[in-house]
Amino acid sequence: MFKKNVNLGKIVFTKELITIIIVFLTIHLNAQLNSEVGYTGTYFKPDLTNAIIGRYNSNPDILTEMKRLHYFGGFYLGLMYRIGIMKIGGSWEGLSAKRVGIEGNLNANYAIEKKLYFYFNTFSANLEFQYGHFGVGGTVDQNTYKLKTIINGTTSKIPVIDESGNSSKIYLIFYLRGSDKIGLSFKPYVRVPWHSISVEKMADYLNVQQNIAYKSEKFMQFGITIALLNGLQPEF
């Protein structure tokens, strides 16, 4: 009998994303419900990840060094329900980054390209308090961190790291009312992880000599979300 492996996590994630998009496109938003769509950019300092990249770059056969990792960027979606000055709801962020290094020997006419694709996806429960043009907010998050690569001769991305964990985000809100149905918000934030992420498999893939420090690290983030709000906007 032929058996097919099914990635249930991917199916659930895809269905949730499709559901959110359908809601954005079809729902008639009332005075309390707002959709949010925008972009999130984040800075973080993954010391161990960058130490592994630095060790990889120290290989004498490196032709093109791999850049260190500091920035993620990606799509943001949210649904928020307003009750007076309080807003509750949920959001999703899909952040990613790519790094490439090439090792080889020009005289021998060979080279190996190492590609790293970093993904940081987050589903959040949000609570905000906004009065006028200013506010504060916080979240409880479910995160999925993935590192994938493409091996020479293949086209599919192969997982190197796939881990889940939780975090919390605290942010400020700067709000601009564009019209009775459109608003714009800027949300600078800090995200504090509850758990560490293992980086050992990344060191293994890059053939970096293992170090006792190459175990796990926390990806604390500093970033900003810029979101367009769709729905009836309050007057101040």
Phi and psi in degrees as a GROMACS rama.xvg file:
@    title "Ramachandran Plot"
@    xaxis  label "Phi"
@    yaxis  label "Psi"
@TYPE xy
-81.4159  129.357  PHE-2
-117.921  142.527  LYS-3
-121.955  126.624  LYS-4
-74.0605  136.008  ASN-5
-117.767  126.923  VAL-6
-88.6674  94.1135  ASN-7
-64.5243  -37.2036  LEU-8
-61.581  -42.1603  GLY-9
-65.9845  -39.2321  LYS-10
-63.3434  -47.0731  ILE-11
-61.2711  -45.4864  VAL-12
-59.5973  -44.6564  PHE-13
-63.7295  -42.8614  THR-14
-64.0174  -40.8142  LYS-15
-64.6752  -41.8796  GLU-16
-64.3492  -44.3871  LEU-17
-61.8589  -39.8256  ILE-18
-61.6466  -44.531  THR-19
-62.0541  -44.5836  ILE-20
-63.2043  -42.0676  ILE-21
-61.4366  -41.1542  ILE-22
-61.0827  -43.7972  VAL-23
-60.1222  -37.7647  PHE-24
-84.7976  -23.5833  LEU-25
-117.417  -24.0379  THR-26
-76.0549  142.336  ILE-27
-93.1086  104.604  HIS-28
-76.6085  135.124  LEU-29
-96.8894  -165.504  ASN-30
-67.8073  -21.2433  ALA-31
-99.5827  -25.129  GLN-32
-103.137  128.892  LEU-33
-125.534  137.65  ASN-34
-92.9712  153.213  SER-35
-132.687  130.936  GLU-36
-138.494  136.11  VAL-37
-177.702  -152.634  GLY-38
-129.54  140.839  TYR-39
-120.031  130.717  THR-40
-121.608  137.585  GLY-41
-137.599  145.516  THR-42
-112.672  137.702  TYR-43
-149.461  169.001  PHE-44
-126.547  81.3892  LYS-45
-81.7114  87.7873  PRO-46
-59.2604  -43.3356  ASP-47
-70.6643  -41.73  LEU-48
-58.2488  -45.3238  THR-49
-72.0618  -27.7305  ASN-50
-66.0247  -38.9877  ALA-51
-66.0756  -43.2275  ILE-52
-61.9562  -42.0134  ILE-53
-61.6698  -39.8277  GLY-54
-67.7227  -38.1077  ARG-55
-61.2581  -43.5761  TYR-56
-67.0453  -20.2541  ASN-57
-78.3879  -7.45035  SER-58
-61.3466  127.761  ASN-59
-63.8025  -15.5876  PRO-60
-90.8825  6.7038  ASP-61
-70.8983  125.378  ILE-62
-95.608  -38.759  LEU-63
-132.179  119.098  THR-64
-70.1785  148.751  GLU-65
-85.0026  130.542  MET-66
-71.9231  145.152  LYS-67
-69.214  158.384  ARG-68
-101.806  124.096  LEU-69
-139.288  -22.747  HIS-70
-126.772  137.504  TYR-71
-119.983  152.384  PHE-72
-150.07  156.666  GLY-73
170.767  -168.355  GLY-74
-83.3257  146.938  PHE-75
-129.402  133.895  TYR-76
-133.547  142.341  LEU-77
-153.149  156.738  GLY-78
-130.387  123.47  LEU-79
-128.123  137.706  MET-80
-111.927  124.287  TYR-81
-96.5852  131.397  ARG-82
-129.526  95.4204  ILE-83
66.1836  -126.47  GLY-84
-87.764  -3.55735  ILE-85
-100.409  142.44  MET-86
-130.287  133.496  LYS-87
-127.043  151.723  ILE-88
170.339  -154.872  GLY-89
-144.613  162.133  GLY-90
-150.445  163.83  SER-91
-135.978  137.697  TRP-92
-125.731  134.394  GLU-93
-120.93  97.9457  GLY-94
-104.31  149.637  LEU-95
-154.005  163.147  SER-96
-156.905  158.244  ALA-97
-134.238  139.652  LYS-98
-134.184  143.106  ARG-99
-135.243  136.437  VAL-100
-134.22  150.634  GLY-101
-127.585  128.44  ILE-102
-123.449  148.756  GLU-103
165.449  -159.906  GLY-104
-142.271  115.631  ASN-105
-64.6483  -38.7899  LEU-106
-66.7097  -34.6275  ASN-107
-86.0375  -4.43737  ALA-108
59.8648  46.7225  ASN-109
-142.618  152.685  TYR-110
-155.375  150.122  ALA-111
-124.133  125.862  ILE-112
-98.9289  125.497  GLU-113
-106.268  118.288  LYS-114
-111.615  132.749  LYS-115
-120.98  125.972  LEU-116
-113.963  115.795  TYR-117
-100.713  134.499  PHE-118
-131.246  135.481  TYR-119
-133.852  101.058  PHE-120
-104.912  138.08  ASN-121
-136.91  128.008  THR-122
-105.641  132.394  PHE-123
-130.178  146.387  SER-124
-100.147  121.77  ALA-125
-109.119  144.914  ASN-126
-135.847  125.085  LEU-127
-130.747  152.657  GLU-128
-128.777  117.368  PHE-129
-131.016  128.542  GLN-130
-128.122  116.692  TYR-131
68.2148  -130.984  GLY-132
-92.026  3.18558  HIS-133
-132.532  153.388  PHE-134
-168.991  179.109  GLY-135
-135.558  158.079  VAL-136
-153.325  167.78  GLY-137
-153.235  158.677  GLY-138
-137.693  160.163  THR-139
-118.081  126.47  VAL-140
-117.409  149.114  ASP-141
-113.47  115.014  GLN-142
-108.508  147.037  ASN-143
-126.556  120.589  THR-144
-109.16  125.095  TYR-145
-130.675  140.999  LYS-146
-123.372  123.567  LEU-147
-125.252  164.437  LYS-148
-145.155  165.874  THR-149
-119.964  118.221  ILE-150
-82.9004  141.542  ILE-151
-50.5641  131.158  ASN-152
94.9748  -3.71818  GLY-153
-122.586  164.654  THR-154
-117.783  -14.3595  THR-155
-87.0482  145.041  SER-156
-81.2888  130.197  LYS-157
-107.847  129.95  ILE-158
-69.879  136.918  PRO-159
-107.338  -45.4634  VAL-160
-131.446  137.653  ILE-161
-147.571  100.056  ASP-162
-134.65  153.279  GLU-163
-121.232  156.557  SER-164
-170.487  -177.99  GLY-165
-119.05  159.714  ASN-166
-156.187  174.391  SER-167
-132.113  144.882  SER-168
-123.555  136.392  LYS-169
-120.249  133.013  ILE-170
-146.804  158.471  TYR-171
-97.1239  158.908  LEU-172
-127.295  125.803  ILE-173
-119.238  115.074  PHE-174
-114.471  138.38  TYR-175
-125.334  129.049  LEU-176
-90.9319  118.056  ARG-177
-87.9899  -42.139  GLY-178
-156.73  -170.681  SER-179
-71.086  -12.5664  ASP-180
-126.428  -0.660057  LYS-181
-131.691  135.242  ILE-182
-138.92  168.59  GLY-183
-135.72  133.016  LEU-184
-128.442  145.53  SER-185
-118.095  125.183  PHE-186
-127.54  86.963  LYS-187
-70.8911  140.808  PRO-188
-146.418  166.373  TYR-189
-129.271  132.392  VAL-190
-112.545  126.234  ARG-191
-110.447  115.84  VAL-192
-74.2114  149.151  PRO-193
-91.6282  -21.2278  TRP-194
-131.926  161.517  HIS-195
-94.5521  156.844  SER-196
-111.609  132.589  ILE-197
-72.6882  138.275  SER-198
-120.19  7.89959  VAL-199
-60.9208  -41.8896  GLU-200
-67.6815  -27.8367  LYS-201
-66.5403  -43.2175  MET-202
-61.9835  -40.8071  ALA-203
-61.3678  -45.4437  ASP-204
-64.2978  -38.6038  TYR-205
-83.6045  4.05882  LEU-206
57.2664  38.6228  ASN-207
-90.3916  132.513  VAL-208
-58.3224  127.61  GLN-209
-63.2799  141.502  GLN-210
-124.711  145.64  ASN-211
-57.853  -23.0718  ILE-212
-79.2955  -17.1208  ALA-213
-82.6626  61.7412  TYR-214
-109.344  -72.6696  LYS-215
-154.827  159.266  SER-216
-150.808  161.939  GLU-217
-101.358  133.147  LYS-218
-95.9287  76.2509  PHE-219
-71.7878  135.649  MET-220
-123.468  146.845  GLN-221
-127.815  120.191  PHE-222
-154.543  -170.483  GLY-223
-146.217  140.137  ILE-224
-112.094  129.276  THR-225
-112.299  117.136  ILE-226
-129.422  139.843  ALA-227
-93.07  125.764  LEU-228
-97.6957  130.842  LEU-229
-118.547  120.847  ASN-230
141.436  166.393  GLY-231
-61.0118  131.384  LEU-232
-103.274  143.429  GLN-233
-71.3087  150.627  PRO-234
-100.105  141.736  GLU-235
